[in-house]
Amino acid sequence: QVQLVESGGGLVQPGGSLRLSCVVSVRTFSNYGMGWFRQRPGKEREFVAAISRSGGGTYYDDSVKGRFTISRDNAKNTVHLQMDSMKAEDTGVYYCAADSRGLQALLEPIDATTSTRERSWGQGTQVTVSS
């Protein structure tokens, strides 16, 4: 069973930065593509960023491209999301996901927000951007 624990959320002013972390409890972390998703108030969960098993490939939603950076440390079973130049519309609950099918699967439409055999979700961390 894959377990994910996010941290690093909080309150930040517009234009500020936050760094989210997700620690994954699994035997072979490098077998999993990793992604960050968010659920903004009143909206469905949506894709933010994803990274390949090796870390050599990344993909971002257009709304965060150039402001957010996803990275991973396979030696520490950790994935990060560095969020810069934050905006009020970045407010929401951010979720980490691990998918055994790799990065491409994380780019597909979300078909479940509960953990399945292929994809596991963390509990989420609240991010609020406000002055």
Backbone as CSV, one residue per row, in Angstrom:
resi,resn,N_x,N_y,N_z,CA_x,CA_y,CA_z,C_x,C_y,C_z
1,GLN,0.844,-1.187,0.000,0.000,0.000,0.000,0.880,1.239,0.000
2,VAL,0.542,2.186,-0.874,1.301,3.416,-1.002,0.661,4.497,-0.127
3,GLN,1.458,5.120,0.707,0.956,6.212,1.551,1.702,7.492,1.226
4,LEU,0.958,8.589,1.152,1.526,9.883,0.806,1.142,10.896,1.879
5,VAL,2.098,11.712,2.289,1.853,12.747,3.275,2.394,14.072,2.754
6,GLU,1.467,15.027,2.554,1.850,16.358,2.088,2.130,17.286,3.272
7,SER,2.961,18.281,3.023,3.233,19.322,4.009,3.646,20.589,3.276
8,GLY,3.665,21.705,4.026,4.163,22.951,3.459,3.104,23.968,3.096
9,GLY,1.845,23.604,3.228,0.791,24.560,2.918,0.706,25.663,3.958
10,GLY,-0.096,26.678,3.663,-0.268,27.771,4.606,-0.819,29.003,3.929
11,LEU,-0.685,30.131,4.618,-1.176,31.419,4.123,0.000,32.219,3.564
12,VAL,-0.178,32.756,2.380,0.878,33.551,1.739,0.228,34.737,1.041
13,GLN,0.946,35.838,0.960,0.425,37.015,0.273,0.589,36.863,-1.233
14,PRO,-0.249,37.552,-2.000,-0.058,37.539,-3.463,1.356,37.961,-3.825
15,GLY,1.947,37.239,-4.780,3.325,37.487,-5.167,4.342,36.688,-4.364
16,GLY,3.897,36.056,-3.295,4.790,35.286,-2.437,5.033,33.873,-2.936
17,SER,5.740,33.098,-2.106,6.143,31.737,-2.472,5.827,30.753,-1.355
18,LEU,5.593,29.514,-1.759,5.458,28.383,-0.846,6.101,27.176,-1.498
19,ARG,6.587,26.252,-0.681,7.143,24.999,-1.195,6.416,23.838,-0.525
20,LEU,5.714,23.072,-1.332,5.027,21.891,-0.840,5.933,20.671,-0.970
21,SER,5.786,19.764,-0.015,6.527,18.509,-0.051,5.566,17.349,0.123
22,CYS,5.928,16.216,-0.450,5.118,15.002,-0.321,6.076,13.831,-0.125
23,VAL,5.957,13.186,1.020,6.782,12.015,1.313,5.957,10.765,1.036
24,VAL,6.537,9.846,0.291,5.819,8.651,-0.153,6.405,7.402,0.497
25,SER,5.544,6.653,1.144,5.969,5.397,1.770,5.668,4.258,0.810
26,VAL,6.732,3.793,0.122,6.589,2.727,-0.858,7.954,2.099,-1.059
27,ARG,7.977,0.831,-1.464,9.241,0.109,-1.603,10.137,0.716,-2.668
28,THR,9.582,0.997,-3.849,10.387,1.515,-4.958,9.749,2.781,-5.513
29,PHE,10.119,3.900,-4.936,9.530,5.199,-5.294,9.738,5.512,-6.776
30,SER,10.873,5.114,-7.311,11.197,5.452,-8.702,10.342,4.697,-9.714
31,ASN,9.473,3.820,-9.268,8.535,3.140,-10.165,7.291,3.968,-10.448
32,TYR,7.176,5.134,-9.790,5.939,5.903,-9.843,6.139,7.272,-10.483
33,GLY,5.254,7.591,-11.418,5.128,8.977,-11.822,4.436,9.719,-10.691
34,MET,4.794,10.993,-10.505,4.246,11.773,-9.404,3.570,13.030,-9.929
35,GLY,2.499,13.426,-9.248,1.788,14.615,-9.684,1.244,15.415,-8.522
36,TRP,0.995,16.684,-8.800,0.300,17.576,-7.874,-1.006,18.012,-8.536
37,PHE,-2.057,17.993,-7.740,-3.367,18.425,-8.167,-3.899,19.405,-7.131
38,ARG,-4.936,20.138,-7.476,-5.540,21.045,-6.499,-7.051,21.082,-6.696
39,GLN,-7.715,21.449,-5.621,-9.159,21.644,-5.679,-9.448,23.030,-5.146
40,ARG,-9.795,23.924,-6.038,-10.109,25.287,-5.639,-11.541,25.355,-5.145
41,PRO,-11.868,26.357,-4.320,-13.219,26.444,-3.732,-14.314,26.387,-4.792
42,GLY,-15.245,25.461,-4.608,-16.381,25.340,-5.506,-16.089,24.679,-6.828
43,LYS,-14.865,24.110,-6.984,-14.499,23.518,-8.269,-14.064,22.071,-8.099
44,GLU,-13.950,21.382,-9.241,-13.484,20.008,-9.244,-11.963,19.968,-9.051
45,ARG,-11.474,18.813,-8.638,-10.030,18.644,-8.539,-9.418,18.745,-9.937
46,GLU,-8.273,19.424,-10.023,-7.649,19.661,-11.322,-6.151,19.419,-11.280
47,PHE,-5.617,19.126,-12.446,-4.191,18.865,-12.591,-3.380,20.150,-12.448
48,VAL,-2.218,20.056,-11.787,-1.304,21.192,-11.661,0.033,20.899,-12.340
49,ALA,0.675,19.784,-11.933,1.998,19.465,-12.466,2.283,17.984,-12.279
50,ALA,3.175,17.443,-13.121,3.566,16.043,-13.004,5.025,15.874,-13.385
51,ILE,5.621,14.797,-12.873,7.025,14.511,-13.140,7.189,13.018,-13.397
52,SER,8.090,12.688,-14.310,8.307,11.296,-14.684,9.028,10.527,-13.587
53,ARG,9.119,9.230,-13.766,9.745,8.373,-12.767,11.190,8.789,-12.466
54,SER,11.924,9.149,-13.485,13.330,9.507,-13.301,13.523,10.971,-12.930
55,GLY,12.482,11.767,-13.141,12.585,13.214,-12.927,12.996,13.970,-14.166
56,GLY,13.259,13.256,-15.255,13.724,13.900,-16.472,12.640,14.575,-17.286
57,GLY,11.396,14.253,-17.009,10.285,14.855,-17.735,9.299,15.503,-16.790
58,THR,8.856,16.719,-17.146,7.868,17.420,-16.336,6.793,17.992,-17.239
59,TYR,5.636,18.242,-16.647,4.525,18.804,-17.403,3.717,19.680,-16.454
60,TYR,3.233,20.826,-16.978,2.511,21.784,-16.143,1.211,22.225,-16.820
61,ASP,0.229,22.517,-16.003,-0.957,23.183,-16.515,-0.568,24.595,-16.931
62,ASP,-1.223,25.110,-17.945,-0.882,26.449,-18.439,-1.025,27.524,-17.364
63,SER,-1.939,27.328,-16.418,-2.194,28.355,-15.401,-1.027,28.530,-14.430
64,VAL,-0.124,27.549,-14.358,0.994,27.636,-13.414,2.353,27.619,-14.112
65,LYS,2.351,27.427,-15.421,3.608,27.334,-16.164,4.422,28.616,-15.979
66,GLY,5.703,28.468,-15.663,6.576,29.611,-15.436,6.564,30.126,-14.013
67,ARG,5.614,29.635,-13.186,5.537,30.084,-11.782,5.795,28.931,-10.814
68,PHE,5.376,27.723,-11.190,5.531,26.558,-10.322,6.593,25.628,-10.907
69,THR,7.297,24.912,-10.011,8.301,23.940,-10.427,8.139,22.664,-9.622
70,ILE,7.989,21.554,-10.322,7.901,20.255,-9.656,9.274,19.584,-9.730
71,SER,9.652,18.903,-8.641,10.922,18.185,-8.616,10.768,16.969,-7.715
72,ARG,11.707,16.041,-7.820,11.651,14.851,-6.974,13.055,14.435,-6.551
73,ASP,13.113,13.769,-5.404,14.356,13.206,-4.891,14.090,11.725,-4.656
74,ASN,14.534,10.892,-5.572,14.236,9.462,-5.475,14.966,8.796,-4.306
75,ALA,16.023,9.398,-3.827,16.740,8.842,-2.672,15.977,9.086,-1.372
76,LYS,15.111,10.099,-1.381,14.369,10.455,-0.169,12.868,10.210,-0.305
77,ASN,12.452,9.568,-1.402,11.020,9.274,-1.624,10.153,10.533,-1.486
78,THR,10.636,11.628,-2.074,9.967,12.912,-1.883,9.773,13.633,-3.212
79,VAL,8.636,14.294,-3.331,8.372,15.172,-4.464,8.009,16.549,-3.912
80,HIS,8.463,17.587,-4.599,8.226,18.958,-4.161,7.471,19.734,-5.230
81,LEU,6.779,20.771,-4.768,6.180,21.742,-5.677,6.562,23.130,-5.175
82,GLN,7.463,23.784,-5.888,7.853,25.149,-5.571,6.897,26.091,-6.275
83,MET,6.228,26.927,-5.491,5.213,27.834,-6.035,5.665,29.274,-5.814
84,ASP,5.913,29.987,-6.895,6.355,31.376,-6.853,5.325,32.279,-7.529
85,SER,5.454,33.578,-7.290,4.550,34.571,-7.898,3.095,34.138,-7.747
86,MET,2.747,33.785,-6.551,1.433,33.204,-6.316,0.317,34.232,-6.449
87,LYS,-0.847,33.702,-6.864,-2.016,34.545,-7.093,-3.177,34.062,-6.223
88,ALA,-4.151,34.908,-6.039,-5.320,34.537,-5.232,-5.996,33.288,-5.798
89,GLU,-5.988,33.155,-7.119,-6.640,31.994,-7.742,-5.875,30.688,-7.560
90,ASP,-4.706,30.745,-6.924,-3.989,29.519,-6.565,-4.500,28.923,-5.258
91,THR,-5.390,29.625,-4.578,-5.953,29.147,-3.313,-6.703,27.835,-3.516
92,GLY,-6.443,26.872,-2.621,-7.139,25.600,-2.692,-6.440,24.547,-1.863
93,VAL,-6.963,23.342,-1.928,-6.316,22.205,-1.275,-5.471,21.494,-2.332
94,TYR,-4.206,21.304,-2.007,-3.262,20.679,-2.934,-3.028,19.223,-2.540
95,TYR,-3.146,18.346,-3.536,-3.001,16.918,-3.321,-1.823,16.364,-4.118
96,CYS,-1.119,15.459,-3.496,-0.043,14.724,-4.142,-0.596,13.374,-4.615
97,ALA,-0.141,12.894,-5.769,-0.590,11.603,-6.281,0.601,10.817,-6.820
98,ALA,0.559,9.513,-6.593,1.564,8.593,-7.117,0.869,7.616,-8.052
99,ASP,1.382,7.463,-9.272,0.739,6.592,-10.247,1.751,5.603,-10.818
100,SER,1.449,4.313,-10.660,2.362,3.271,-11.122,2.446,3.209,-12.651
101,ARG,1.521,3.841,-13.362,1.525,3.842,-14.831,2.418,4.953,-15.399
102,GLY,2.917,5.829,-14.542,3.854,6.836,-15.006,3.234,8.183,-15.290
103,LEU,4.036,9.077,-15.841,3.639,10.474,-16.042,2.425,10.606,-16.960
104,GLN,2.379,9.878,-18.056,1.278,10.034,-19.013,-0.081,9.800,-18.379
105,ALA,-0.163,8.841,-17.467,-1.432,8.557,-16.801,-1.892,9.740,-15.960
106,LEU,-0.947,10.506,-15.427,-1.295,11.662,-14.595,-1.857,12.810,-15.432
107,LEU,-1.651,12.777,-16.720,-2.165,13.816,-17.602,-3.568,13.518,-18.109
108,GLU,-4.056,12.321,-17.861,-5.396,11.940,-18.294,-6.439,12.580,-17.369
109,PRO,-7.662,12.724,-17.835,-8.717,13.255,-16.960,-8.831,12.428,-15.687
110,ILE,-9.110,13.110,-14.578,-9.205,12.434,-13.295,-10.483,11.602,-13.260
111,ASP,-10.327,10.288,-13.029,-11.521,9.435,-13.002,-11.881,8.987,-11.598
112,ALA,-11.038,9.284,-10.634,-11.334,8.935,-9.237,-10.490,9.802,-8.334
113,THR,-11.080,10.238,-7.247,-10.314,11.010,-6.257,-10.044,10.193,-5.009
114,THR,-10.386,8.907,-5.075,-9.980,7.990,-4.019,-8.897,7.088,-4.589
115,SER,-8.101,6.519,-3.708,-6.964,5.717,-4.150,-7.428,4.419,-4.820
116,THR,-6.738,4.045,-5.890,-6.980,2.803,-6.601,-5.694,1.974,-6.602
117,ARG,-5.711,0.834,-7.305,-4.507,0.002,-7.343,-3.372,0.721,-8.053
118,GLU,-3.706,1.542,-9.072,-2.675,2.222,-9.853,-2.289,3.582,-9.270
119,ARG,-3.243,4.263,-8.645,-2.978,5.631,-8.187,-3.358,5.796,-6.722
120,SER,-2.445,6.413,-5.982,-2.683,6.731,-4.579,-2.646,8.234,-4.390
121,TRP,-3.497,8.716,-3.468,-3.594,10.143,-3.171,-3.206,10.427,-1.732
122,GLY,-2.653,11.611,-1.505,-2.459,12.082,-0.143,-3.729,12.723,0.380
123,GLN,-3.671,13.200,1.616,-4.844,13.788,2.259,-5.038,15.259,1.889
124,GLY,-4.007,15.881,1.351,-4.120,17.267,0.926,-3.579,18.248,1.941
125,THR,-3.145,19.404,1.446,-2.673,20.487,2.299,-3.259,21.798,1.780
126,GLN,-3.754,22.620,2.711,-4.442,23.857,2.340,-3.440,24.956,1.993
127,VAL,-3.675,25.612,0.862,-2.888,26.773,0.447,-3.844,27.942,0.273
128,THR,-3.553,29.039,0.949,-4.394,30.235,0.853,-3.527,31.421,0.458
129,VAL,-3.904,32.071,-0.634,-3.183,33.252,-1.101,-4.087,34.456,-0.892
130,SER,-3.697,35.305,0.050,-4.543,36.436,0.408,-3.722,37.508,1.097
131,SER,-4.131,38.751,0.898,-3.465,39.844,1.594,-4.192,40.181,2.886
